[in-house]
Structure formats: structure tokens, C-alpha cells
Amino acid sequence: MHKGQTTTAPTDRWVLIDVVVEQTGYSKNAIYAKKKGCVWTRGRFWVEAPDGRIAFNLSHIQRWMSGGLSSGH
């Protein structure tokens, strides 16, 4: 592993926003508001892929929705 890289658990599922909308019922605006407002933090709830697209960690979001994971750092 190179310096600055992080590892993800095998259960992490990185998906694009349309899948998050479908699986959670949140609108795109609500999802981006959580991202922008740091409710869902970079590296934990979302990442920027090498092509510039934003991917979301669906397993973390689902755990957060059920109260099993706190937001923030």
C-alpha cells in the first residue's frame, strides 16, 4: 500500500448517487446536502473517483440511517 492510501472493508459498497436514491429514498438534493454539510464525511461516506464522479458507501449510509453509525469523523 502506498502512503496516503486507505483500505476499505470487503463489505464496503461504493455506488453512484442513483443507487443511493433508490436504496434510501433520499432525493439527490438531500444526499448532496448531507455531503456538503459534512453530515456524511469524505472517505467514510463518499469518495471522489479518479474520473471525478462521486461514489457513496451504501453500507455506511444504511448503518447511519439505522442509528448504528455516527456521522462526521
C-alpha positions as CSV (number, residue, x, y, z in Angstrom):
1,M,0.0,0.0,0.0
2,H,1.3,3.5,-0.9
3,K,1.5,6.3,1.6
4,G,-1.8,8.2,1.8
5,Q,-3.9,5.3,0.6
6,T,-6.7,3.9,2.7
7,T,-8.2,0.4,2.7
8,T,-11.8,-0.4,2.7
9,A,-13.6,-3.3,4.3
10,P,-14.8,-6.1,1.9
11,T,-18.3,-5.2,2.9
12,D,-18.0,-1.6,1.7
13,R,-20.1,-1.0,-1.4
14,W,-19.3,2.2,-3.3
15,V,-22.2,3.2,-5.6
16,L,-23.3,6.2,-7.6
17,I,-26.0,8.6,-6.4
18,D,-28.8,7.0,-8.4
19,V,-28.3,3.8,-6.4
20,V,-28.3,5.7,-3.1
21,V,-31.6,7.4,-4.1
22,E,-33.2,4.1,-5.0
23,Q,-32.0,2.3,-1.9
24,T,-32.6,5.0,0.7
25,G,-35.5,7.1,-0.6
26,Y,-33.5,10.3,-0.2
27,S,-33.6,12.8,-3.0
28,K,-30.4,13.8,-4.8
29,N,-30.7,17.2,-3.2
30,A,-30.9,15.7,0.3
31,I,-27.9,13.5,-0.4
32,Y,-25.7,16.3,-1.7
33,A,-26.8,18.4,1.3
34,K,-25.6,15.7,3.7
35,K,-22.3,15.6,1.8
36,K,-21.9,19.4,1.6
37,G,-23.0,19.9,5.3
38,C,-20.4,17.3,6.4
39,V,-23.1,15.0,7.8
40,W,-21.6,12.4,5.5
41,T,-17.8,12.9,5.5
42,R,-15.3,12.3,2.7
43,G,-13.6,9.0,2.8
44,R,-16.2,7.4,5.1
45,F,-19.5,8.1,3.4
46,W,-18.3,9.3,0.0
47,V,-15.2,9.5,-2.2
48,E,-14.3,11.1,-5.5
49,A,-13.3,8.5,-8.0
50,P,-10.3,9.1,-10.4
51,D,-12.8,10.2,-13.1
52,G,-14.2,12.9,-10.8
53,R,-17.5,11.2,-10.1
54,I,-18.7,10.9,-6.5
55,A,-19.3,7.5,-5.1
56,F,-21.1,6.8,-1.9
57,N,-20.6,4.0,0.6
58,L,-24.0,2.4,0.7
59,S,-23.3,0.1,3.6
60,H,-22.1,3.1,5.8
61,I,-25.2,5.1,4.8
62,Q,-27.6,2.3,5.6
63,R,-25.9,1.8,9.0
64,W,-26.1,5.5,9.7
65,M,-29.8,5.5,8.8
66,S,-30.5,2.7,11.3
67,G,-28.6,4.6,14.0
68,G,-25.7,2.2,14.1
69,L,-23.1,4.7,12.8
70,S,-22.5,8.3,13.7
71,S,-21.9,11.0,11.2
72,G,-18.8,13.1,11.0
73,H,-15.3,11.9,11.5
